[in-house]
Amino acid sequence: MTPQAQNVTFVGIGAIGLPMALSVAAAGFDVTGVDFSERQRVAALEQGLPAAADAASAAVSYTHLTLPTILLV
């Protein structure tokens, strides 16, 4: 299957977001991570994932957020 939208931005590249972003990148998408934490951005860059400090720098066109309360269902 060929992805229709090639650009994906992950907002929040911590313990959960970074592995997910890396998996999506491995599937052939162009992925950028966004996180306010410099530590998280450096961790992403060390693994080859471009990272930005804010969504405006990453040209986000769609964002999907999962709230912790949803995970309790």
Secondary structure, DSSP 8 states (H G I E B T S, - for coil): ---S--EEEEE--STTHHHHHHHHHHTT-EEEEE-S-HHHHHHHHHTT--EESSHHHHT-S------HHHHT-
